Amino acid sequence: MAAQSTVSAGLASRYATALFDLADDSKALDTVAQDLATIRSMLADSVELRRLVTSPLLSREDQARAMDAVLAKAGLSDLTRRFVGVVVANRRLFALGAMITAFLEELARRRGEVTASVRVARALDDTQMAALTDQLKRAVGAKVSIDLEVDPSLLGGMVVKVGSRLVDSSLRTKLDKLQLAMKGIA
């Protein structure tokens, strides 16, 4: 299993590097990054799209037609659509999520940004997002890019992960700790 994920990570990294070079040459890094973030969001929101991406039973032609229709409807750039077309043609669509992550991580690294994964119980408004970005920038000492995920199971608060550091101030975790303390375990 570890060998499988290492192979997938290497594969994703190679494709992401190729896309990065193409986007850089075309002066379209921001456009492609936005497109990839859109695809990531679409994958997170749609069970059917995840099934399309991961199913080995669908033919290349079916996957290519479906992906092109979805990406065209989303209004994504030609470069991104052609890249996904190559991924489909090479039967590597199952690794698209890892390719997106590798591309966005490389872009952040080259721009000197740090990515913070933030899980919140409810969506943040613009003021809250700006305050969070400002606090993280001060804490980390670098430009921060936030990867936000809404997770209602947290009940309240947030979980922030920057690199290997994790800060969990969610209500769910606090209730779990209180429950353990009341049992006399903690």
C-alpha positions as CSV (number, residue, x, y, z in Angstrom):
1,M,0.0,0.0,0.0
2,A,2.8,2.5,0.8
3,A,4.5,1.6,-2.5
4,Q,1.2,2.4,-4.3
5,S,0.9,5.8,-2.7
6,T,4.5,6.6,-3.5
7,V,4.0,5.7,-7.1
8,S,0.8,7.9,-7.2
9,A,2.7,10.8,-5.5
10,G,5.5,10.6,-8.1
11,L,3.0,10.4,-10.9
12,A,1.1,13.3,-9.6
13,S,4.2,15.3,-9.1
14,R,5.4,14.7,-12.7
15,Y,2.1,15.7,-14.2
16,A,1.8,18.8,-11.9
17,T,5.3,19.9,-12.9
18,A,4.5,19.6,-16.6
19,L,1.3,21.6,-16.1
20,F,3.2,24.2,-14.1
21,D,5.8,24.6,-16.8
22,L,3.1,25.0,-19.5
23,A,1.1,27.5,-17.4
24,D,4.3,29.4,-16.6
25,D,5.3,29.6,-20.3
26,S,1.8,30.8,-21.2
27,K,1.7,33.3,-18.3
28,A,-1.4,31.6,-17.0
29,L,-0.4,30.4,-13.5
30,D,-3.1,32.2,-11.7
31,T,-5.8,31.1,-14.3
32,V,-4.7,27.5,-14.0
33,A,-4.5,27.6,-10.2
34,Q,-8.1,29.0,-10.1
35,D,-9.3,26.3,-12.6
36,L,-7.7,23.6,-10.5
37,A,-9.3,25.0,-7.3
38,T,-12.6,24.9,-9.1
39,I,-12.1,21.3,-10.1
40,R,-11.1,20.4,-6.6
41,S,-14.3,22.0,-5.3
42,M,-16.4,20.2,-7.9
43,L,-14.8,16.9,-6.9
44,A,-15.5,17.5,-3.2
45,D,-19.2,18.5,-4.0
46,S,-20.1,15.8,-6.5
47,V,-20.3,12.0,-5.8
48,E,-21.0,11.4,-9.5
49,L,-17.9,13.4,-10.6
50,R,-15.7,11.5,-8.1
51,R,-17.1,8.2,-9.5
52,L,-16.3,9.3,-13.0
53,V,-12.8,10.2,-12.1
54,T,-12.1,7.0,-10.1
55,S,-14.0,4.4,-12.1
56,P,-11.8,1.9,-14.1
57,L,-14.9,0.6,-15.8
58,L,-15.5,3.7,-18.0
59,S,-13.8,3.9,-21.3
60,R,-11.3,6.7,-22.1
61,E,-13.7,8.0,-24.6
62,D,-16.6,8.2,-22.1
63,Q,-14.4,9.8,-19.5
64,A,-13.0,12.3,-22.0
65,R,-16.4,13.3,-23.2
66,A,-17.8,13.6,-19.7
67,M,-14.8,15.6,-18.3
68,D,-14.7,17.9,-21.3
69,A,-18.4,18.7,-20.9
70,V,-18.1,19.3,-17.2
71,L,-15.0,21.5,-17.6
72,A,-16.5,23.4,-20.5
73,K,-19.7,24.1,-18.5
74,A,-17.6,25.3,-15.6
75,G,-15.9,27.8,-18.0
76,L,-12.4,26.6,-17.4
77,S,-9.4,27.7,-19.5
78,D,-8.4,25.8,-22.7
79,L,-5.0,24.9,-21.1
80,T,-6.6,23.3,-18.1
81,R,-9.1,21.4,-20.3
82,R,-6.4,20.1,-22.6
83,F,-4.3,19.0,-19.6
84,V,-7.2,17.0,-18.2
85,G,-7.7,15.6,-21.7
86,V,-4.1,14.3,-21.7
87,V,-4.6,12.9,-18.2
88,V,-7.7,11.1,-19.4
89,A,-6.0,9.8,-22.6
90,N,-3.2,8.4,-20.5
91,R,-5.7,6.7,-18.1
92,R,-4.4,8.7,-15.1
93,L,-7.7,10.4,-14.2
94,F,-7.7,8.6,-10.8
95,A,-4.7,10.7,-9.8
96,L,-6.3,14.1,-10.7
97,G,-6.8,15.2,-7.1
98,A,-3.2,14.5,-6.2
99,M,-2.1,16.3,-9.4
100,I,-4.1,19.4,-8.3
101,T,-2.6,19.3,-4.8
102,A,0.9,18.9,-6.2
103,F,0.4,21.9,-8.6
104,L,-1.0,24.2,-5.9
105,E,1.7,23.2,-3.4
106,E,4.5,23.9,-6.0
107,L,2.9,27.3,-6.9
108,A,2.7,28.2,-3.2
109,R,6.3,27.1,-2.6
110,R,7.6,29.2,-5.6
111,R,5.7,32.2,-4.4
112,G,7.0,31.9,-0.8
113,E,3.5,31.1,0.5
114,V,2.6,28.7,3.3
115,T,-0.7,26.8,2.9
116,A,-2.9,26.5,5.9
117,S,-5.6,23.8,6.0
118,V,-8.5,25.2,7.9
119,R,-11.7,23.3,8.9
120,V,-14.5,25.3,10.3
121,A,-18.0,24.5,11.5
122,R,-19.7,27.2,9.4
123,A,-18.6,29.2,6.3
124,L,-16.6,32.3,7.1
125,D,-17.6,35.7,5.8
126,D,-15.1,38.0,4.1
127,T,-14.3,39.9,7.3
128,Q,-13.6,36.7,9.3
129,M,-11.5,35.3,6.4
130,A,-9.4,38.5,6.3
131,A,-8.9,38.4,10.1
132,L,-7.9,34.7,10.0
133,T,-5.5,35.3,7.1
134,D,-3.9,38.2,9.0
135,Q,-3.6,36.2,12.2
136,L,-2.0,33.2,10.4
137,K,0.4,35.5,8.5
138,R,1.6,37.0,11.8
139,A,1.9,33.6,13.5
140,V,3.7,31.9,10.6
141,G,5.7,34.9,9.4
142,A,5.1,34.4,5.8
143,K,2.3,34.9,3.2
144,V,-0.5,32.4,3.9
145,S,-2.8,30.7,1.5
146,I,-5.9,29.2,3.1
147,D,-7.5,25.9,2.0
148,L,-10.9,26.2,3.7
149,E,-13.2,23.3,4.4
150,V,-16.6,23.5,6.1
151,D,-17.2,20.6,8.4
152,P,-20.4,20.9,10.4
153,S,-19.4,17.9,12.6
154,L,-17.0,20.3,14.4
155,L,-20.1,22.0,16.0
156,G,-18.1,25.2,16.5
157,G,-14.5,26.6,16.4
158,M,-11.9,25.5,13.9
159,V,-9.0,23.2,13.2
160,V,-5.9,24.8,11.7
161,K,-3.0,22.9,10.2
162,V,0.1,24.6,8.9
163,G,2.9,22.3,8.0
164,S,3.3,19.9,10.9
165,R,1.6,22.2,13.4
166,L,-2.0,21.5,14.3
167,V,-4.3,23.7,16.4
168,D,-7.6,22.2,17.2
169,S,-10.0,24.6,18.9
170,S,-13.2,22.9,17.8
171,L,-16.1,22.4,20.1
172,R,-16.2,18.7,19.1
173,T,-12.7,18.2,20.5
174,K,-13.4,20.1,23.7
175,L,-16.5,18.1,24.3
176,D,-14.6,14.8,23.7
177,K,-11.9,15.9,26.2
178,L,-14.6,16.8,28.7
179,Q,-16.2,13.5,28.3
180,L,-12.9,11.7,28.8
181,A,-12.2,13.8,31.9
182,M,-15.6,13.0,33.4
183,K,-14.9,9.3,32.9
184,G,-11.6,9.7,34.8
185,I,-9.5,8.6,31.8
186,A,-7.8,11.9,31.0
